[in-house]
Amino acid sequence: MASLYSLCCVLFLALAIVALYVSPAVSTSRRGFERRNEVEDGFRVMLKHVDLGKNLTKWERIQRGIKRGQRRLQRLSVMFSTAISSSSVVKAPVAAGNGEFLMYLSIGTPPKSYSAVMDTGSDLIWTQCKPCSQCFKQSTPIFDPKLSSTFSKLSCSSHLCAALPEQTCGDGCEYVYSYGDYSSTQGVMATETFTFGKVSVPNIGFGCGEENDGEGFSQGAGLVGLGRGPLSLVSQLKEPKFSYCLTPFDETQQSTLLMGSIASVNRTLGAIKTTPLIHNPLQPSFYYLSLQGITVGGTRLPFNESTFAFQDDGSGGLIIDSGTTITYLEESVFNVLSKRFIKQMKLPVDNSGSTGLELCFILPSDASEVKVPKLIFHFDGADLDLPGENYVIADSNMGLICLAMGRSNGISILGNIQQQNMLVLHDLKKKTLSFVQTQCHKL
């Protein structure tokens, strides 16, 4: 019996998945941009989950997050199919887009406050701008560059203009940036002063979007790309690292984004695990990890490491992503994992499909706690031993307990539920990702 407990972690039925949070934001000319002084100490931005404050039940929040995650998967699928069908001369101008967290920032001089979606799956920073021929509704006034003394259009010869997947030279550097479901933003590239909390950063290159269309954009006034490409915020700051710490879905707690030197992990928080960031030359913006194995209970799943290898078309692999709610695993691996959970949970499987999750169990009516198998992801050089609340969701009112994972084809994603209460550091210079379990609301 003791060994059985060593293979399990106890999940209390009071477990509730909650909502994640966030808060605050911009730049000028090409000459100023290329001579920008670096922000030595970095800065902190609070994050707010996109469903915060809405009159939703726990399961409604989960289902909304799952639907957004499925759309994100569809976008990624379009990216790979576009890469296959495109000629060697044409770049596929698509990115993942959207996300689960809003960051608060200010743009211009004098600064005007906005919220924007934080997206680790794309690079471009952009907001809606006047004059706007096609704009979605947003809660704040649309940015008017004429009212800012620090706005400057970007030169067509700048390296940021060259980094765009699709651009033309008209009235400055004009861009089109598309997402996998054919959502898009287009307008003119410019530089501005962005303010994050009390820290102002001049000469940030961003898209001043005059034609913007797509589902999900209305969550904020635009997007802040945190990908690995030159257009992203982390790359432009010349501060090659950032970290976030996502609280559980609790509406009373905030999540945190740390940029620059203050993003360093502290050993006093706990054991630090570090794994290499893998480069996919056909999808260079994503943060790929080398997943070498998965253990359920005390048994390692029988699958070949090549299951998560890159394919010739750029598909395959596993990315870590803050903008996807649950984890998605390659279908063959998910099927094996599901069978192992069914065998070890020893509870009836719920086939109603009422939660939107693929594997759920019916809870005993008299149960006060349920033992679930331990789950460990084995990355290159780092084992991520997840606490139960990071991979199962239980609700005694519904009488269900579910695995917070799904199946995918073409790419696997480590979602944000699996990352909650964990400080996750992306170091672009060292090309590593580090994580340490901590109480995020105490940072």
N, C-alpha and C positions, 0 to 999 in steps of 0.2 A: 504493500500500500504506500510506503514511504517513497518508493521509486516512482510510483504513479504520480504522486504529488510533485516530484522533481521534474516531471515531464509536462506539468501543467501550470498555468497561472490562473489565479482565481479571479473571476469576473463577477462583480456585484451587479444585481439587477437595477440598482439605483443608477447605474451607468447611463449617461445621457450624452448624445453627441450634440454639440452646441454650435454657435456661429463664431467666426473668427474676425478679428478687428484690425483697425489702422488709422494714422493721421499725419500731416503736411506737405511747398514749391518754387529760375529761367534766364537770358543771354545776349551777343552782338556781331561784329564784322569778322571777315576772314582773318585779317591781320591780328585782331584781338584774340580770335579763337586759337590760332597757332602759337600765340605767346602767352596763353593762359597760365596764371599762377595756380599751382596745384593746391587743393584743399588738404592741408597736412594732417589734420586730426580727424577728418571725416565728419559725418553727421548722422543723426537719428531721425527716422520718419515713422510715425505711428500708422498702423494699417487697420482698415475696417473691412470686415467681410461684406460682400455685396448684398447679402440678405439680412444684415443687421437692422433691427428696428421694425422689421415687417411682421405682421401678425400671422406667423406660421408655426405649425407644430414641428417637433423634431423631425418626423418622417417627411413632412412637406419640404423642409430645408434640405434634407438628404436627397429627396427625389429631384428637386430643382438643381442641386449640384451635380447629380448623376447625369441629368439631361444636358447640362452645359458641358460636362466631360465627354459625353458621347458626340456632341457637335465638334468638340476639339479633336477627338479621334478622327472624325470624318474629314476635318480640315487637313490633318496630317496625311491621311490616305490620298487626298487630292494632290498634296505636295509630291508624294512619291510617284503617283501616276503621271503627273505633269513632267516630272524629271525624266521619266522613261520616254514619254512621247516627244519631248522637246529635242530639237537638234542640238549638236554640240556648240553651235554658235549662239543660240538663244538661251538666256538665263530664265529660269522659272521664277517669276516675281511673286512668290507666295510665302506666307509665314503662318504661324499657328494662330496668334491673335487671341484677344479676350483673356479673362482670368477670373479669379475668385476674390481678389482683394483690391481695395481702393487705397491709394496713397494721396495725402493732401499736400498741395504745393501752391506756390504763387508764381505768377509769370509777369515779367515786364517791370518797367519803372514809370510811375509808381506800381508796386506789386498788386496784382489782382488774384484772388484766391480761386482755386479749382480743385476738383478731385479727378484722378485719372486711374485707370486700371493698371496695376502692376503685372507685367507679363514677362516671365523668364523664358518664354518660348518664342520671342521675337526681339528685334533690335530697335526699330524706329521709335523715337519719341514724337508724338504729334498731338495737337489739339485743334478743335474747330476754330476757324478764324473768319472774321468779316473781311471783305464781302463774301457771303456764303450763298452759293447758288443751290446747294443741296446739303442741308444739315439736319441731323436728328435733334430731338428735343433734349435739352440738358437743364439742370437745376440752377445753374449760374449763367450770367450773361456771356455770350460768345466773345472770345478774345478779339479786341480791336487793335491791330498793330499801330494804327495811326495815333493811338493814345499813349503809346510807350516811347520814351526817349531812347531806349536801348535796343529797339528792334532794328535788325539789318538783314537784308536778303543775302543769301549765300551765293558766292561766285560759282559759276559753272566749272571752274578749274579747281575748285577745292576738293580735297580728298574725300570729304563726306558726300559730296555730290557724286563722285566716281564710285562710291561704295553702294549707292542705291541700285537695286535690281533693275529698275526701269526709270529713266529720266530723260528729259529734253532740255535744251537751252533756249528759253524764250525770254520772258521777263525775269531773269535770274534762273536759278536751278529749279526746274519744275519736275515734280515727282508723281509717280503712281505707285502705290504700295498696296498689294492685294493679299487677301487672306484666303484660306483654302475653300471656304464656302462661297467665294466670289464677293464677299464683303470687301470694301476697299476705302482708301482715303487718297485723295489727290489734291495737290496745291503747290505751294512754293516752299522750298527749303530756306530757312533763315536761322539767325542766331539771336538769342535773347538771354536775359538774366533770369535764372530760376532761383527761387528761394525755398529752402527746406527748413522748416522751423525758423530758427534765428540765423541760419547760414545762407548767404546769398552767393551764388556761383555764376559768374558772367560767361557769356559766349558759348552757351550750350546750343548745339545744332539740333534743330527740330523741324518737323513738318507743320506748316501752317495750312491746315486742311480746309479747302473751300468747297470740296465735293466729297461727302462722307456718307457711306451707306452700308448698313449691315446690322444683323441681329446681335444684340449684346453690347454694342458700343454705348448705348444710352445709360449704362450703369455709371458712367463718368463723362468727363468732357473730352476724353481721348485716351491714349495709352502711353505708358512709360516702358519701353523695351529694356530688359535687363539681360538680354542674350549675350553671346560671346563675340558678336560682330562689332565693327568699328562704329556703327551708328548708335549703339546702346548707351545708356547713361553711365554704366560702370566703365565702359571703354573710353568715353569722352572725358570723364573726370581724371583720367590717368591714375585713378585709385583702383588698382586691379583686383579688388576683392570686395565682397559684400556678404552679409549674412542676414538671415531672418529667423525669427522664433515665433512660431504660430501657436497661439493658445487653442485649447479645445473649443468646440462649438458652444461657447459660453458667452451670452450676450453682455455680461458684466465685465469682461476682461478684454484687454487690447493686445494686439500682436505688434511686433516690432521689426523694422528693417534698419540695419546698420550698414553704412557705406564707409569705405576707406579703412584707416588704421584701427578705428574702434570696432571693426568687425572681427577682430582677432578673438579666437576662442580662449577661454581661461581654464586652466587645469583645475582650479578650485571648484568649478562647476561639476566636475566628474570626469570619468574616463573619456578621453578624446579618441575617436576612431577616424582614420584618414584613408581615403582611397583615391586612385588617380582619376582625373577627368579624361575621358576618351574622346579623341577628335574624329568626327565623321566628315571627310572632305566634301561629301555631297550635301550634308546638312550641318554646316559649321556653327550655327547659332545655338544649338541645343547642348545641354549638359548631360552627356552620356556617361554612364557608369558601367563597369564590367561586373555583371552578375554571374557568379560562378556556381551558385547552388542555393537551394532552399531546404531548410529543415522544418518539418512539422512534427511536434512532439519530440521524440528522440530519433527520428528517422529522416535521413536525407533523401529527397525526392530523386527518383531515377530519371534524369534527363541529361543529355549531352550539353556541354558548355557551348558548343557551336549553335545551340538553339537561339542564343542571344547575340550572335555575331552579326556584323554588317553584311548585307547582301550587295551584289554588284550594282543594283539600282539605288542604293542608299537606304533601303529599308532595313528593318531589323534593329537590334540593340534595345537598350533600356535607357530612358531619360528620367531624371528627377525634375519634377515640375510642381511649382506652387499653384498653378492655375487649373489643375485637375483634381477633383475631389477624392476619388477612390483610386486604388492601384489597378492597373490593367496589365495582365500577363498574357504572353503568347498562348493561344488556345490550347495547344497540346500540353503545356505546363499547367495551365489553370485546371484542366480536366483531371490531371493526376493529383494536384493539390486538393481539389474538391473531394475526390474519392477518399483521400487520406483524412480529411476533416470529417467526412460522414462516418468513417469507420471509428474515429477516436471520440467524436462527440457523443455517440450512442443516444441520440435523440431523433424523434421522427422528423423527416424533411418536410418543410412546408412548400407546397407546389402552387400556392394561390397567386404568386407574383404580385402581391399587393404592395410590396415595399420598393420595387424597382431594382432590387439586388438579386443576384443570380443564385445565391445559396443561403437559405434561411432554415432554421430549425424551430420546432414548436416547443416552447418551454413547459416543463411540468407545472401544474397549477399550484402546487404546494412548495415550489422551490424558492429559497431565499438567496441562493448563489449557485452558479454553474461553473464547473471547471472546463477550461478550454485548452487545447494543445498549445504549447509554446510555438512561436513562429520566429525563425531566424533567417534573414537574408545574408548570404555569404558573398560579399563583394571582394574584389582584389585587395587583400591586405586588411580588411575590416569586416567584422561580423556585426550586423545590426539585429540585436535581440530586442524585439518589439514588446512593449507592454500590451496586455490584452485589449485595453481601450483604443489602441492604435490599429487594430485590425478586425475587431468584432463590435457590433452594435446591438444592444439589447434593450427591450422595452417590455416591462411586465404588464403594462396596460394592453398592449397588442398581443402579448404572449409569444413573442418571437425574439430570436437571437440570430443575427445575420453576419456573414463574412463580408467585410467592406472591400471587396475586390470583384473584378469582372474579367472577361476574356477579350482578347484583341487579336488582330492579324496585321502583321507588318511592322508594328512597333509596340514596345511595352513601356509603361509609365509608372513611376513611383509617385503616388498621389499625396495630397496634403494631409489627409487623415493619418496616414502612416508617418507623417513628419511632425505631428502635433507634440507640443512640449519637448521640442528638440531644437537646439541652436544649430543651424545648418550653414556652414561657411563655404562660400565659393571663392577660391583663390585662383584668379586667372593667370597670374604670373607663375605660380608654382604648378599650375594645372592639376590642382587637387581639390577634393571636396572633403570636409571634415564635419562630423556631427557629434554632439554631446547631449545627453538627456538632461533636461533642466526644467524648472518651473518658469515658463515664459512670462507670466504676468509679474514676476519679481525682477525682471531685467531692468 
